[in-house]
Amino acid sequence: MEGTCFSIRPSIRVPFSNLSSLKSIPIRNLSFGNGSSIHVNALETASRRSSSLCIRAQQQDSSNSSILSLSSEAVGDSIKIKEWEFGRLQDELAATQGIRIRRRPPTGPPLHYEGPFELEENEDNAPRNILEDIIWTKDKEVLQLKERMPLSMLKKDLENAPPVRDFVESLKVSYLRTGVPALIAEVKKASPSRGVLREDFDPVQIAQAYEKGGAACLSVLTDEKYFQGSFENLKAIRTAGVKCPLLCKEFIIDSWQIYYARTKGADAVLLIAAVLPDLEIKYLTKICKMLGLAALVEVHDEREMDRILGIDGIQLIGINNRDLGTFKVDISNTKKLLEGERGQAIRERDIIVVGESGLFTPDDISYVQEAGVKAVLVGESIVKQANPTEGIVGLFDVGPTNFEAECA
Ligand SMILES: O=C(O)c1ccccc1NCC(=O)[C@H](O)[C@H](O)COP(=O)(O)O
């Protein structure tokens, strides 16, 4: 601090080098050499990564003993800043686990953050791929939803939620009965990689057709922006009396979403290892357990698989053949992740593995079955068929009677 001279104006630009030195001293009310001071409780949490930061502050004359704060909302601001700082720490922790999806723009606060700082525009603040884009958008959406429907309200709504059905048991029963991987059929209108899959999209009709075709469970996309799905679709399918247990296919980053999914009739939720650090997966699976929901934990590479195998109590692992960053689909990914010791550990622990994405033909199904999966999650190849029931029959290359009334 010595020798640093700031001219205090309502808005000042402070170089990062100075911020880091300010950070090393306990700051509340900082006096500068020119006799001015500002209340800088927010400053102590400034980003280490930004090169400079614009602070809006009020000047205080040294003769005036009252402290003029950064703004009248300083307390609220500092909570938000703490959240932002926590987000950055979260990203740093996640990176040590090989997670490349960042939860926050690296040189700025969460996207929903407002003031008191104006951060420099920086190209690093753009999402690096579609999954990151989805997660940043989700962060904003969830914050808004939580404001409208706090958890206390959702907890009350739980009392009116329909009973939970056993998602894992339904997969096991189907596999044992048919000898082919149990089908989780996906109700999906569109996706970032494939655009609109079906214009005449009636979620209830599609769900009923899947059930008729022998699906053991259904996966319902609820994300609106990228998949044109909705929680209303999930609720409508459940209310229509479809018996197959329902996976809420959502990008979960907050336990609030799990409660919300349950109030809409979900029996299972998706947790994506590429997004969630181990501790969060442990925490969120506990919430699932408490609510009676199954958790399908999705992995895409060896490192994610090893992380998930290191967590106790995991019952369902999905291997996504699609790289959610690049959209590349390769079904040999399922085989690769089930080879050797990993496959052994999965068999010993009686974990059900679900082969996900890019499954179009009976040969594809046989291939992933030989690799060790007991269930498959299929969207595009069946949702695009004029008659999704026939789509399922064609995919498994067997008559519908082999599957009929699977969920009954
Ligand atoms: O499918 C995408 O484009 C996508 C992009 C970003 C995140 C997730 C994405 N898809 C989710 C899925 O992995 C699939 O919906 C699911 O596994 C079914 O795949 P498919 O049978 O290939 O439709």
PDBQT file of the ligand as one rigid body, heavy atoms in Angstrom, charges set to zero:
ROOT
HETATM    1  O1  LIG A 501     -27.684 -34.263 -27.433  1.00  0.00    +0.000 OA
HETATM    2  C1  LIG A 501     -27.106 -33.171 -27.310  1.00  0.00    +0.000 C 
HETATM    3  O2  LIG A 501     -26.894 -32.414 -28.248  1.00  0.00    +0.000 OA
HETATM    4  C2  LIG A 501     -26.634 -32.739 -25.964  1.00  0.00    +0.000 A 
HETATM    5  C3  LIG A 501     -25.893 -31.591 -25.839  1.00  0.00    +0.000 A 
HETATM    6  C4  LIG A 501     -25.456 -31.169 -24.597  1.00  0.00    +0.000 A 
HETATM    7  C5  LIG A 501     -25.768 -31.876 -23.480  1.00  0.00    +0.000 A 
HETATM    8  C6  LIG A 501     -26.522 -33.044 -23.577  1.00  0.00    +0.000 A 
HETATM    9  C7  LIG A 501     -26.941 -33.474 -24.815  1.00  0.00    +0.000 A 
HETATM   10  N1  LIG A 501     -27.714 -34.598 -24.965  1.00  0.00    +0.000 N 
HETATM   11  C8  LIG A 501     -28.173 -35.402 -23.894  1.00  0.00    +0.000 C 
HETATM   12  C9  LIG A 501     -27.964 -36.805 -24.260  1.00  0.00    +0.000 C 
HETATM   13  O3  LIG A 501     -26.901 -37.272 -24.033  1.00  0.00    +0.000 OA
HETATM   14  C10 LIG A 501     -29.015 -37.525 -25.054  1.00  0.00    +0.000 C 
HETATM   15  O4  LIG A 501     -30.223 -36.842 -25.019  1.00  0.00    +0.000 OA
HETATM   16  C11 LIG A 501     -29.310 -38.956 -24.633  1.00  0.00    +0.000 C 
HETATM   17  O5  LIG A 501     -28.215 -39.662 -24.198  1.00  0.00    +0.000 OA
HETATM   18  C12 LIG A 501     -29.971 -39.698 -25.826  1.00  0.00    +0.000 C 
HETATM   19  O6  LIG A 501     -29.114 -39.651 -26.929  1.00  0.00    +0.000 OA
HETATM   20  P1  LIG A 501     -29.597 -40.027 -28.401  1.00  0.00    +0.000 P 
HETATM   21  O7  LIG A 501     -30.170 -41.413 -28.360  1.00  0.00    +0.000 OA
HETATM   22  O8  LIG A 501     -28.386 -39.973 -29.244  1.00  0.00    +0.000 OA
HETATM   23  O9  LIG A 501     -30.642 -39.029 -28.785  1.00  0.00    +0.000 OA
ENDROOT
TORSDOF 0
